[in-house]
Amino acid sequence: MQFAVTVMNFLALAFVWLLGAVAALVLVLYIIDRTQRGDAIRRNYPVIGRFRHLFSTLGEFFRQYFFAMDREEMPFNRAQRDWVERSAHGAGNTVAFGSTRNLGIPGTSLFMNAAFPPLDDEFASSEPLLIGPHARTPYSAPSFFNISGMSFGALSKPAVRALSRGAAKAGVWLNTGEGGVSPYHLEGGGDVVFQIGTAKYGVRSEEGGLSDGKLREVAAVENVRMFELKLAQGAKPGKGGILPAEKVSAEIAAIRGIKEGSASISPNRHVEVGNWAELLDMVNHIRDVTGKPVGIKTVLGSADPWEEFFALIDARGPESAPDFITVDGGEGGTGAAPMPLIDLVGMPIREALPRMVDLRDKHGLHERIRIVASGKLVNPGDVAWAICAGADFVTSARGFMFSLGCIQALKCNKNTCPTGITTHDAKLQRGLVVEEKYEKVANYAKQVIKEVETIAHSVGVAEPRLMRRRHVRIVQDDGRSLPMNKIYPSATGHIV
Ligand SMILES: Cc1cc2nc3c(=O)[nH]c(=O)nc-3n(C[C@H](O)[C@H](O)[C@H](O)COP(=O)(O)O)c2cc1C
């Protein structure tokens, strides 16, 4: 009895002390908030005003679980992300009951099923497509769906390793992004596209220009199949790459040829390329030196200036053309970019792609220049739309990040990515187990290809590259849909 009373007294005393401590803390916070000058809410609503910041921070994490509807988040909604996740797991990817998609929203693509689709034994798989017929070593690209450029630097070492091995397993190419080629890109033994960014990481001379010697060294790696000269990417047209200082580790600095721990900022364009003639000169120079196909990556502001580019190719002859043009939509992703550029600059892929395809075809270069499309083309319907519009290839960056386990935490610029994909913090990288994830990368790529084939068969053709603009209708403002070949009539009839 005596013992119980002592315990009760102790608890009561502890409670009083606790209350006192809380009251003292609230008082201190009240005084701090009332007297500080930087935050109006805390100054006017001391202590309680602090919850606003706490809830906004927590909202960022919890909204996707509790509050957001399946189709309403940005940049990718839950339905899009879940599709990738299910595909990556390699489990069956069927859903039940009916579509949760609102099919009346203007811009929605609807594929036109054939009355009599081909029978199962009439299906074909897409054949490899030749890129760069005039290069000394042309590339026969096996897959129409591939991995878009993301540098080692923006991505972590395990992420690049898993992508490399997954790409090899699925038979798709892996683009290095602008940070140069690392041993991790080559680990899987699959096809690699070497991107030359404006800072020319990996192929830079002492003076900061392009080093022919280094170009030859990279080209000598058999798995490096093509070179992509980056003019711009959709998330930040007119701005070069940005790798924040905290992400520039010793290894990344060594591969890029820069200083460890200081931000890696690329120029906003290639200093040697200020007009179309200089662009063609540079493309041809890289092709001559490397012997491999060379393309460009760009974002359309308007199609008009590109008329001049194609006129110049007409004048110099088709051999002078880039072997491929990657059109990245303004909605493209990035490791880090200023918000006005991410949000507001660059034509979306849904408008840019048909325009670029039409320009190419109008100039008779349909078989000469391959068009690669990217920009939120992460699910089979998006990829099928791009092929209908005239793309020869589609690439994705964030689709493959989702296959690696990305949860869209939007921390790629902070070195705190919770899934280990875009951080160089070894503790966080531990979560990304290469041996598990590479299978998921491969599963995702294969599932996209398989379901694009399913759409192709449904619209009545034997394989995806036989799909045309007439096979897809686009919902208009009045709720009715129009065939894409009425909205973008083809210049030559190749793709109607
Ligand atoms: C983390 C990250 C890093 C990227 N790094 C590069 C890069 O180095 N070079 C480049 O041209 N594009 C880069 N991009 C852009 C992608 O290659 C791609 O063009 C764009 O994200 C559109 O594809 P998506 O919508 O499937 O992500 C990056 C994108 C992300 C998300």
The ligand as an ORCA input file, in Angstrom:
! r2SCAN-3c Opt
* xyz 0 1
  C      16.915     12.471    -62.767
  C      16.934     12.888    -64.199
  C      18.136     13.185    -64.816
  C      18.167     13.574    -66.153
  N      19.369     13.826    -66.759
  C      19.392     14.149    -68.068
  C      20.623     14.309    -68.760
  O      21.701     14.156    -68.202
  N      20.569     14.631    -70.073
  C      19.378     14.779    -70.752
  O      19.365     15.061    -71.941
  N      18.201     14.616    -70.121
  C      18.179     14.289    -68.817
  N      16.981     14.068    -68.206
  C      15.743     14.178    -69.014
  C      15.292     12.810    -69.558
  O      16.304     12.225    -70.329
  C      14.036     12.914    -70.442
  O      14.330     13.658    -71.587
  C      12.843     13.553    -69.764
  O      12.784     13.299    -68.391
  C      11.553     13.067    -70.396
  O      11.344     11.701    -70.190
  P      10.376     11.161    -68.996
  O       9.162     12.022    -69.042
  O      10.111      9.739    -69.360
  O      11.114     11.321    -67.734
  C      16.942     13.690    -66.876
  C      15.726     13.394    -66.242
  C      15.706     12.991    -64.928
  C      14.383     12.667    -64.287
*
